[in-house]
């Protein structure tokens, strides 16, 4: 098994929670897609990032079942780990800024894979949801404080690859921010926290806290 690191992305204010991300710095050693998929499946995390060129921020993102051209939580996590100023994904260049305890990325909303954004009447209704059937990627959300832009969310990938619920999901948060066209503070999963804001050039900035998993 190749060496890897694990970080928690979009942690809560006390450093708790966050979505675990696998990072393989020596991505160049795995030249075949089948090798990368095997590593992602073995780790069993929402996503695993393979760093193909650390100096230029070139990365390749995999779930336990598919490659993704872009995903928010992997970009934020690997940006923090590498202290990168930018990343290059299959979708395009991702700009980064580091602001104290927060790491931010800026990306186009149309880079995010399709998601069903499903609004509920209350956070209680979101919390009560059961895992839905496989086949649809659902981002369930409800306002906690609409005036302040605070909301509660849960994410259900529906891929059938062992990830029944995503603890914190950057791409879905980007899509929701683009849809609502306003800054958001999202509490997702067990207590992860995601911050977003639309930028004047049409991109969405998304950020949060990152901590080592151990």
N, C-alpha and C positions, 0 to 999 in steps of 0.2 A: 504494500500500500504506500503510495506516495505521501510525502509530508504535507500537512495542511494545518491551518489555524481556524479557530472558530471565534467569531465575535457576535455580540448581541446588538441589534440595530433598532433604533427608536425606543430606547429604554425610558422608563418613567422618571419622574423628578428625583427619586431616591436611588436611581441606578438599577432598579429592579426591572424584571420582565424584558421586553425586546425580543425581536425575532432572530433566531440564530442563523448565521451565515457561514458557510464553509469557504475558505480562501486557499487556493493552491497557488503559491507564488511561482513554482516551477512549471507553469503551464506548458512551456515549450517541450517538456519531456513527454507529454502526451499528445501525439500527433494525430491520432485517429479519434473520430467522434465516438466510436464504441468504447474507447478507453475512458473518455470524459464522462460519458453516460454511466459507465460502470462505477466510477468514483462517486458521482452524484447519487446514485442509487444506494451505494454502500453507506454513505453518510446519512442519507434519509432526511436531509433538511429541505426547507422550502426552496432554497437555491444554493448552488455552489458556483463560485467564480474561479476561473482559471486565468491567471495573469500571464499573458503572452509576451508582453514587453513592458516591464515595470517603469523604465525611464520615460516612456511615451504614454503610459496609462492604457495600454491596449488590453482589453479583457474580453472573456467569453463566458456567458452566463447559461447555466443549466439547472433545470428542475430535475427531479428523479425520473422524468419521462420525456422532456423535450428541451431543446435549446430556445432561449429567448433573445431576441435582438436588443431588448432593453428591459430593465426592471429597476424600480426605485430603491428598494431595500438593499440589493447587492451593490448598487453604485454608491450609496451613502456609506455602507460598511467598508467597502474596499478603499474608498476615498479617505476615510479616517485612518485605516490601517497603514496605507502607503503614504499618508500626508501629501496626497497628490493635488495638483492645481487644476488638472483636467483628466478626463478619461475618454477613451475611444471605444465605443460599443459598435455592434453591427448596425445600429440605427443611426449613429452619428456621434459627434463630439458632445460631451457633457462637461459643462463648466462647474467649478467647485469653489466654495469659499469656506474657511474655517473661522468660527466666531466663538471663542471661548469654549464652552462645553458642547457646542453645537457644530455639526457638519452639515453643509447645505450643498445641494446640486440643483442645476437648472436644466430643464429638458422640455422638449416639445410634447404637448399632450397627445398628439397623434402617433407618437412612438409607443405609447402604452398599449398592450394587447387589449382586445375587447373585453369588457366586463359588463355585467348587468348591475346597474346601480339601483337598489331597491329601498325606497324610503318607508319607514315605519312611523307610527304615531308617537312612540315614546322609547326612551332607552330601555325601559322594562320589557317592552315587546321585543326589542333586539336581543336582550339578555336571555329571553325565554326560548329563542329559536333552537330547533333541533338541527342536526346536520342534514342538509337537503340531499336528494338523490344525485347521483353522478350525472354529469352531462352539461351543466351550466355553471359558469364562474359568477358567483353572486357576491356583491358587496352590499351588505345590509347596514342601514344607518338611520339615525334619528337625531333630531336636535336635542341637546341638553340645555343650551342657552343660545337661541337663534340670534339675538341681538349681539352677543359677544362672539359669535362664530364658533361656538364649542359644540361638538357633536360626538355621539357614541357610535361605534362601528364594529362589525365583525365581518370576516371574509371567509368564503367557502369556495376553494378552487374547483371542486367538482371534476377533477381529472382522473380520479381512481388510482392515484399513484402513492397512496399512503398519507398524503397531506390533506386531511379532512377539513382542517381550519387553519388559516394563516394568522399568526399572532400579530403581525404588523405588515401592512402592504403598501408600498410606495406608489406603484403604478395606478392602483385603484384610487388612492388619495389624489393623485394628479388628475385623473379623469373627473373625479367629483369636484375638485377645485375649479377646473375648466368649465364644468357644467354650471356651477353656482356663481362663478366669476367673483370670488371674494376670498380673503384669507380665512384659513380654518385652523382650529386646534382640535385634533382628533384623538380621542381615547379609544384604542382598539384592543381586542383580545382581553387578556387578564388585567391589563393596566399599562400597555405600551402607549407612547405618546408621539404623535406626528404633527408637525407644523408645516403649513403650506401658504403660499401667496402667489397670485398672478403677477407677472412682470409686464412692464410697458411694451416689450417687444413680442408679447404673445406666449412666451414660455412660462412654465410653472416652476417656482422654486419650492423645494421640499427639503426639510431638515429635521434633525433630531440628535439625540445623544447616542453614542456608541461606546460599549465597554467590552473588554475581553470576556469570553464565556467562562474562564476558569479563574 
